Amino acid sequence: MRRGSTILLISPAVLVIGIFMLIPMLIALAYSFMTASPYGGVLPPPTLDAYIQFLYQRDFDDSLVFAPDYIFIILRSLYLAVATTAICLALGLPVAWYIVCQSEARRRLLLFFITLPFWINTLIRTYCWILILRDEGLVNNGLRWLGITDQPLPLLYNDGAILLGLVYTFLPFMVLPIYSTLERLDSRLIEAAHDLYAGRIAAFRLVVWPLARPGALAGAALVFAPALGSFLAPDLLGGGKKLLIGSLIQMQFTSSRNWPFGAALSIAITAVILLVMMLRTWTAPAREARP
């Protein structure tokens, strides 16, 4: 009876995961082994060309030529995703701790400001950074007005602008999990640490961080996964000059009409995210045992 109730309770979640995650991934996996149609879509003959294209391109005589361009795009995507996660952690942890230290009424107000960007479309929020960072934007006009620069600084269409857009978009995903973990922190633990002559850094390292670590890991997963596959910030703030894997996938399904390669890229990015999740799961017992 109890086992039947458990199965009944988890069946909606299993059904949703199967329909909206497992089936699309299986379709993408099948498409990645098909032949690209010149007009979009796929053709029946199975082939490994989509995966070969990661490292090689076909020359005029149909021979394979080493071309690591796509690998560089994947590595750049990984670099920016890791950098976004690290910056969000560096900013999100003190912000979450500051919110926890406030009164109940002020906590609600600060959490409202943290979640406020979710009420605005991501496209609009990202496009606003173009108005701020462009040559005649708010930042460059302010610098010229202050006499700091004579010429506009190249703040747009580079990796720095993309990183700024990614951090701005995904920072709340880091703050909220850390806050939910630190909210349950007993303040008497901090007082006890100070009573034992622990300074602020020692109290943070020995008391706050071990308790905040589960929230930080959850926030890192929530930031890294969408940042790795993001295409809106690279497309707008990068100006199409700095391709990331998300933009590359979108391009394969639209202008390039190479659905198998786009599906193979999707499978690759999913495999990387799953690998990170598995490593986190495998190392969880060691982290929990660590003082």
C-alpha positions in Angstrom: 0.0 0.0 0.0 2.7 2.4 1.0 4.8 1.6 -2.1 1.7 2.1 -4.3 1.1 5.5 -2.7 4.8 6.5 -3.4 4.6 5.5 -7.0 1.3 7.4 -7.4 2.9 10.5 -5.9 6.0 10.5 -8.0 4.3 9.5 -11.3 3.3 13.1 -12.3 7.0 14.3 -11.9 8.2 11.2 -13.8 5.6 11.9 -16.5 6.6 15.6 -16.9 10.3 14.7 -17.0 9.7 12.0 -19.6 7.6 14.2 -21.9 9.4 17.5 -21.6 13.0 16.2 -21.1 13.6 12.6 -22.0 11.7 12.4 -25.2 13.1 15.7 -26.7 16.6 14.5 -25.8 16.1 11.2 -27.5 14.8 13.0 -30.6 17.9 15.2 -30.5 20.1 12.2 -30.1 18.5 10.5 -33.1 18.7 13.6 -35.2 22.5 13.9 -34.4 23.1 10.6 -36.2 21.1 11.6 -39.3 22.1 13.3 -42.6 21.4 17.0 -43.0 18.9 18.0 -45.6 19.8 21.0 -47.8 16.5 22.6 -47.0 16.5 22.0 -43.2 15.5 18.9 -41.3 17.1 15.5 -41.6 17.3 12.6 -44.0 17.2 8.9 -43.2 20.8 7.6 -43.9 22.6 7.4 -40.5 26.0 9.0 -40.3 28.6 10.3 -37.9 29.2 13.5 -39.8 27.7 15.7 -37.1 30.2 14.5 -34.6 33.1 14.4 -37.0 32.4 18.1 -37.7 33.5 19.0 -34.1 37.1 18.5 -35.3 37.1 18.1 -39.0 35.6 19.7 -42.1 35.3 18.3 -45.6 37.5 19.8 -48.3 36.6 20.2 -52.0 37.8 16.6 -52.7 35.7 15.3 -49.8 38.8 14.7 -47.6 38.7 15.5 -43.9 40.7 18.6 -42.8 41.4 19.4 -39.2 39.5 22.5 -38.1 39.3 23.2 -34.4 37.1 26.3 -34.7 34.1 24.7 -33.0 36.3 23.4 -30.2 37.5 26.9 -29.5 33.8 28.1 -29.4 33.0 25.3 -26.9 36.0 26.2 -24.8 35.1 29.9 -24.8 31.6 28.9 -23.7 33.0 26.8 -20.9 35.3 29.6 -19.8 32.5 32.2 -19.7 30.1 29.9 -17.9 32.7 29.1 -15.3 33.7 32.8 -14.9 30.0 33.7 -14.7 29.5 31.1 -11.9 32.6 32.3 -10.0 31.6 36.0 -10.2 28.0 35.2 -9.2 29.3 33.2 -6.2 31.6 36.1 -5.2 28.8 38.6 -5.4 25.9 36.4 -4.3 27.3 35.1 -1.1 27.9 38.5 0.6 24.5 39.7 -0.7 22.7 36.7 0.7 24.5 37.0 4.0 23.6 40.7 4.2 19.9 39.9 3.6 20.0 37.3 6.3 21.4 39.8 8.8 18.5 42.2 8.3 15.1 42.4 10.1 12.2 40.4 8.8 10.5 43.4 7.1 13.7 44.5 5.4 14.4 40.9 4.3 11.1 40.9 2.4 11.9 44.2 0.7 15.4 43.1 -0.3 14.2 39.8 -1.6 11.6 41.7 -3.6 14.4 43.7 -5.3 16.3 40.5 -6.0 13.4 38.9 -7.7 12.2 42.1 -9.5 14.2 41.4 -12.7 12.2 38.2 -13.2 9.2 40.4 -13.8 10.8 41.9 -16.9 11.5 40.1 -20.1 15.1 38.9 -20.5 15.3 40.3 -24.0 14.4 43.8 -22.8 16.8 43.7 -19.8 19.7 42.5 -22.0 19.0 45.1 -24.7 19.1 47.8 -22.1 22.8 47.0 -21.6 23.4 47.9 -25.2 21.9 51.4 -24.5 24.2 51.7 -21.5 27.5 50.3 -23.0 27.3 51.6 -26.6 29.6 54.4 -27.8 26.9 57.0 -27.2 25.6 55.2 -24.2 25.2 56.2 -20.6 28.7 55.0 -19.4 30.7 56.6 -22.3 28.8 59.8 -22.2 29.3 60.0 -18.4 33.0 59.4 -18.8 33.3 62.1 -21.4 31.3 64.5 -19.3 33.6 63.9 -16.4 36.6 64.5 -18.6 38.1 61.1 -18.0 38.1 60.1 -21.7 38.0 61.9 -25.0 37.0 58.9 -27.1 34.3 56.3 -26.4 35.7 53.1 -24.8 35.0 49.8 -26.6 32.6 48.4 -23.9 30.3 46.5 -26.2 30.7 43.5 -28.5 33.4 41.7 -26.5 33.8 39.0 -24.0 33.5 41.5 -21.1 30.1 42.7 -22.3 28.9 39.1 -22.6 30.2 38.2 -19.2 28.5 41.3 -17.7 25.2 40.3 -19.3 25.5 36.7 -18.1 26.2 37.7 -14.5 23.4 40.3 -14.5 21.0 37.7 -15.8 21.9 34.8 -13.6 23.0 36.4 -10.3 19.5 36.0 -8.6 19.9 32.2 -9.2 22.9 32.3 -7.0 21.6 34.6 -4.3 18.3 32.8 -3.6 19.7 29.3 -2.9 22.4 30.7 -0.7 19.8 32.8 1.2 17.5 29.9 1.7 20.4 28.0 3.3 21.7 30.8 5.5 18.2 31.7 6.6 18.2 28.6 8.8 21.5 29.6 10.4 21.4 29.9 14.2 23.0 33.2 15.1 24.1 31.7 18.4 26.7 29.7 16.4 28.3 33.0 15.3 28.3 34.3 18.9 29.8 31.0 20.1 32.6 31.4 17.5 33.4 34.9 18.7 33.3 33.7 22.3 36.0 31.2 21.3 38.2 34.1 20.0 37.4 33.5 16.4 37.7 36.6 14.2 35.3 37.5 11.4 37.3 35.6 8.8 37.7 32.5 11.0 33.9 32.6 11.9 33.0 32.9 8.2 35.4 30.1 7.2 34.5 27.7 10.0 30.8 28.4 10.6 29.1 30.4 7.8 30.8 28.8 4.8 30.2 25.2 5.7 26.5 25.9 6.2 26.2 28.0 3.1 28.1 25.5 0.9 25.0 23.4 -0.1 23.2 26.5 -1.2 26.3 27.7 -3.1 26.6 24.4 -4.9 22.9 24.5 -5.8 23.3 28.1 -7.0 26.4 27.1 -9.0 24.5 24.4 -10.8 21.6 26.8 -11.5 24.0 29.4 -12.9 26.4 27.2 -14.8 23.9 25.2 -16.8 21.9 28.1 -18.4 25.0 30.2 -18.8 26.7 27.5 -20.8 23.8 27.3 -23.2 22.8 31.0 -23.3 22.5 32.6 -26.7 20.7 35.9 -26.0 23.5 37.8 -24.2 26.2 36.5 -26.6 24.0 37.4 -29.6 23.1 40.9 -28.4 26.1 42.0 -26.3 28.6 40.1 -28.4 27.2 41.4 -31.7 27.5 38.0 -33.3 31.3 38.4 -33.3 31.8 36.2 -30.2 30.0 33.0 -30.9 29.2 30.8 -27.9 27.7 27.3 -28.1 24.2 28.5 -27.5 24.4 30.9 -30.5 26.0 28.2 -32.6 23.2 25.8 -31.9 20.6 28.4 -32.8 22.5 29.2 -36.0 22.6 25.5 -37.0 18.8 25.2 -36.7 18.1 28.4 -38.6 20.4 29.9 -41.1 22.9 27.0 -41.6 20.0 24.4 -41.8 22.3 21.7 -40.3 20.0 20.1 -37.8 22.2 17.1 -37.1 25.1 19.2 -36.1 22.8 21.4 -34.0 21.5 18.3 -32.3 25.0 17.0 -31.7 26.0 20.3 -30.1 22.9 20.1 -27.9 23.8 16.5 -26.9 27.4 17.7 -26.1 26.3 20.6 -23.9 23.8 18.3 -22.1 26.6 15.7 -21.5 28.8 18.4 -20.0 26.1 19.6 -17.6 25.2 16.0 -16.6 28.9 15.3 -16.0 29.2 18.3 -13.7 26.1 17.1 -11.9 27.4 13.6 -11.5 30.8 14.9 -10.2 28.9 17.0 -7.7 26.9 13.9 -6.6 30.0 11.7 -6.3 31.9 14.2 -4.3 29.0 15.0 -2.0 29.9 12.4 0.7 33.5 13.7 1.0 32.2 17.3 1.3 29.8 16.4 4.0 32.4 14.5 5.9 34.8 17.5 5.7 34.8 19.7 8.8 
